[in-house]
Amino acid sequence: MRLCAFTLAFLYGCGGGDQSTACEGFEERDLAILSTEYRPCAGEILAELDALRPLLEEIVAGETTDAGAARRHYESLEDRVDATGIMDDYRSMRPSTVVVKWPETSTRTFNQAAFDAMVRYEAVLAFPSEDVLSQGIRSHDQARQAFDGMR
C-alpha cells in the first residue's frame, strides 16, 4: 500500500500523471484554428500565467528562494503551449504559417503575447530581475486583453 502511494506521488510530482488538457491536438493542425474552439486552451494557458506571476513576484522581491512551485507552473504552461504548436509556428519565421493556422487576429495576438510572457517568465526563473518580470507582466496583460477579445 505504501509503495502504491509513493508511486502515485512520484508520478504526480514528476509530471508523469495523465493530465488531459484542452490544448491537445492543435499542434497537428495546419489550417484555420478558430478562437471559438481554441478559447478553452487559451484559458488554460492564461490560468497558468496567472498562477505563475505572483510566485515570480515573490522570487524577485526576495520574499522566497524556493522556486519549486513556480517551476511546476512554468512546466505546465510550457506543456500547454507546446501542445498548441505555437512554439514552432512563431519560431518558423514563416508568417504565412501563422496566418493560415491562426486566421483570427485576437488568437494570433494572444499566442504572441502568451509566448512572449512565457519566455520572459522563464528568464525570471533563471535570473530573477525586476525589469524582465515587468516585461513579462506587460506581455501577460496583453495576452489577457487578447483573450477577452476572443469570441
C-alpha positions as CSV (number, residue, x, y, z in Angstrom):
1,M,0.0,0.0,0.0
2,R,2.8,2.4,0.9
3,L,4.6,1.6,-2.4
4,C,1.4,2.4,-4.3
5,A,1.0,5.8,-2.6
6,F,4.7,6.5,-3.1
7,T,4.5,5.6,-6.8
8,L,1.4,7.9,-7.3
9,A,3.1,10.7,-5.5
10,F,6.2,10.2,-7.6
11,L,4.3,10.2,-10.9
12,Y,2.3,13.3,-9.9
13,G,5.4,15.1,-8.7
14,C,7.3,14.3,-11.9
15,G,4.5,15.2,-14.2
16,G,4.1,11.6,-15.2
17,G,0.4,11.6,-14.4
18,D,-2.0,11.6,-17.3
19,Q,-3.2,15.2,-17.4
20,S,-5.5,15.9,-20.3
21,T,-5.6,19.5,-21.5
22,A,-7.8,21.4,-23.8
23,C,-4.6,22.3,-25.8
24,E,-4.1,18.7,-27.1
25,G,-4.4,18.3,-30.9
26,F,-3.7,21.8,-32.1
27,E,-0.1,21.0,-32.8
28,E,-1.1,18.6,-35.6
29,R,-3.4,21.1,-37.3
30,D,-2.3,23.3,-40.1
31,L,-5.4,25.2,-41.1
32,A,-7.8,27.7,-39.5
33,I,-7.9,27.2,-35.8
34,L,-10.7,29.5,-34.7
35,S,-11.0,31.3,-31.4
36,T,-14.3,29.6,-30.5
37,E,-12.5,26.2,-30.5
38,Y,-9.2,27.5,-29.1
39,R,-10.6,29.6,-26.3
40,P,-10.6,26.7,-23.7
41,C,-6.9,26.0,-24.4
42,A,-6.1,29.8,-24.3
43,G,-7.9,29.9,-20.9
44,E,-5.7,27.1,-19.6
45,I,-2.6,28.9,-20.8
46,L,-3.8,32.2,-19.2
47,A,-4.6,30.4,-15.9
48,E,-1.0,29.1,-15.8
49,L,0.4,32.5,-16.5
50,D,-1.9,33.9,-13.7
51,A,-0.7,31.2,-11.2
52,L,3.0,31.8,-12.1
53,R,3.0,35.6,-11.9
54,P,2.6,36.0,-8.1
55,L,5.2,33.3,-7.5
56,L,7.7,35.1,-9.7
57,E,6.9,38.4,-8.0
58,E,7.8,36.8,-4.6
59,I,11.0,35.5,-6.0
60,V,12.0,38.9,-7.5
61,A,11.1,40.7,-4.3
62,G,13.3,38.3,-2.3
63,E,10.3,37.0,-0.3
64,T,11.2,33.4,-1.2
65,T,14.1,31.5,-2.5
66,D,12.0,28.3,-3.2
67,A,11.2,28.3,-6.9
68,G,9.8,24.8,-6.9
69,A,6.1,25.8,-7.2
70,A,7.0,28.4,-9.9
71,R,8.9,25.8,-11.9
72,R,6.0,23.4,-11.7
73,H,3.6,26.0,-13.0
74,Y,6.1,27.0,-15.7
75,E,6.4,23.4,-16.8
76,S,2.6,23.0,-17.0
77,L,2.5,26.3,-19.0
78,E,5.2,25.1,-21.4
79,D,3.4,21.7,-21.9
80,R,0.2,23.5,-22.9
81,V,2.0,26.0,-25.2
82,D,4.0,23.1,-26.7
83,A,0.7,21.2,-27.3
84,T,-0.6,24.0,-29.4
85,G,2.4,24.1,-31.8
86,I,2.8,27.8,-31.4
87,M,6.5,27.5,-30.4
88,D,7.3,26.0,-33.8
89,D,4.8,28.3,-35.6
90,Y,6.3,31.5,-34.3
91,R,9.9,30.4,-34.5
92,S,9.5,29.2,-38.1
93,M,9.9,32.7,-39.3
94,R,7.2,32.0,-41.9
95,P,4.4,34.5,-41.3
96,S,2.2,32.6,-43.7
97,T,2.2,29.6,-41.3
98,V,0.9,31.8,-38.5
99,V,-1.8,33.5,-40.6
100,V,-3.1,30.3,-42.2
101,K,-3.1,28.2,-39.0
102,W,-4.3,31.1,-36.7
103,P,-6.5,33.3,-39.0
104,E,-8.1,35.5,-36.4
105,T,-6.2,38.5,-35.1
106,S,-7.3,38.0,-31.5
107,T,-5.9,34.5,-31.5
108,R,-2.6,35.4,-33.1
109,T,-2.3,38.3,-30.7
110,F,-3.0,36.0,-27.7
111,N,-0.5,33.5,-28.9
112,Q,2.2,36.0,-29.5
113,A,1.7,37.7,-26.1
114,A,1.4,34.5,-24.2
115,F,4.5,33.1,-25.8
116,D,6.5,36.2,-25.0
117,A,5.2,36.2,-21.4
118,M,6.3,32.6,-21.1
119,V,9.8,33.2,-22.4
120,R,10.2,36.2,-20.1
121,Y,8.9,34.4,-17.1
122,E,11.3,31.6,-17.8
123,A,14.1,34.1,-17.8
124,V,13.0,35.4,-14.4
125,L,13.2,31.8,-13.1
126,A,16.8,31.6,-14.3
127,F,17.9,35.1,-13.3
128,P,15.4,37.0,-11.2
129,S,15.1,40.5,-12.5
130,E,12.5,43.2,-11.9
131,D,13.0,44.5,-15.4
132,V,12.4,41.2,-17.1
133,L,9.5,40.4,-14.8
134,S,7.8,43.8,-15.7
135,Q,8.3,42.9,-19.4
136,G,6.7,39.5,-18.8
137,I,3.8,41.1,-16.9
138,R,3.2,43.5,-19.8
139,S,3.0,40.6,-22.3
140,H,0.8,38.7,-19.8
141,D,-1.6,41.6,-19.6
142,Q,-1.6,41.8,-23.5
143,A,-2.5,38.1,-23.6
144,R,-5.4,38.7,-21.2
145,Q,-6.7,41.6,-23.4
146,A,-6.5,39.4,-26.5
147,F,-8.2,36.5,-24.6
148,D,-11.0,38.9,-23.7
149,G,-11.4,39.7,-27.4
150,M,-11.6,36.0,-28.5
151,R,-15.2,35.1,-29.2
